[in-house]
Amino acid sequence: MISGKINFKNFYPIIKKNEIKKILKFTLNSNNEVINSLKKNFKLSYDIKKIKKIQNNSDLRVIGIGGSILGAKAIYSFLRHKI
């Protein structure tokens, strides 16, 4: 039995379209590596000449950190002085 004194409200926050547009524009214009990797003009920061030098080495180890390029980029920047 439902009483007439009970008020039901929508508890989900109401976000206006303008607020969503502002958040989306801010996210797309930010200097975020993940967002930049989705753009058409994205280029990886490796050099083909360096890869050809490494290609002749028989002792090469690949370290997996997950499905993101950011882990490999971190390892590269850490070991850059040795390459």
C-alpha contacts under 8 A as a table, 3 or more apart, distances in Angstrom:
res1	aa1	res2	aa2	distance
2	I	6	I	7.54
3	S	6	I	5.88
4	G	7	N	7.86
15	I	19	E	6.55
15	I	20	I	6.97
16	K	19	E	5.40
16	K	20	I	6.54
17	K	20	I	5.10
17	K	21	K	6.18
18	N	21	K	5.05
18	N	22	K	6.24
19	E	22	K	5.12
19	E	23	I	6.24
20	I	23	I	5.16
20	I	24	L	6.08
21	K	24	L	5.09
21	K	25	K	6.04
22	K	25	K	5.18
22	K	26	F	6.08
23	I	26	F	5.17
23	I	27	T	6.15
24	L	27	T	5.10
24	L	28	L	6.12
25	K	28	L	5.18
25	K	29	N	6.00
26	F	29	N	5.25
26	F	30	S	5.98
27	T	30	S	5.30
27	T	35	I	7.84
28	L	35	I	6.51
30	S	35	I	8.00
31	N	35	I	7.73
31	N	36	N	7.15
32	N	35	I	5.35
32	N	36	N	6.05
33	E	36	N	5.05
33	E	37	S	6.11
33	E	70	L	7.83
34	V	37	S	5.22
34	V	38	L	6.87
35	I	38	L	5.44
35	I	39	K	7.07
36	N	39	K	5.42
36	N	42	F	6.46
37	S	42	F	5.62
37	S	43	K	7.92
38	L	42	F	7.15
39	K	42	F	5.55
46	Y	50	K	7.74
46	Y	51	I	7.93
47	D	50	K	5.45
47	D	51	I	6.58
48	I	51	I	5.01
48	I	52	K	6.25
49	K	52	K	5.18
49	K	53	K	6.47
50	K	53	K	5.15
50	K	54	I	6.42
51	I	54	I	5.11
51	I	55	Q	5.98
52	K	55	Q	4.92
52	K	56	N	7.13
53	K	56	N	6.19
53	K	57	N	7.75
54	I	57	N	5.48
55	Q	58	S	7.89
57	N	60	L	6.66
63	I	72	A	7.89
64	G	71	G	8.00
64	G	72	A	7.70
65	I	68	S	7.61
65	I	71	G	5.59
65	I	72	A	7.11
66	G	71	G	7.17
68	S	71	G	6.16
68	S	72	A	7.64
69	I	72	A	5.38
69	I	73	K	6.11
70	L	73	K	4.90
70	L	74	A	6.09
71	G	74	A	5.13
71	G	75	I	6.38
72	A	75	I	5.12
72	A	76	Y	6.12
73	K	76	Y	5.03
73	K	77	S	6.16
74	A	77	S	5.21
74	A	78	F	6.15
75	I	78	F	5.04
75	I	79	L	6.12
76	Y	79	L	5.20
76	Y	80	R	5.53
77	S	80	R	5.09
78	F	81	H	7.75
79	L	82	K	5.53
79	L	83	I	6.75
80	R	83	I	5.37
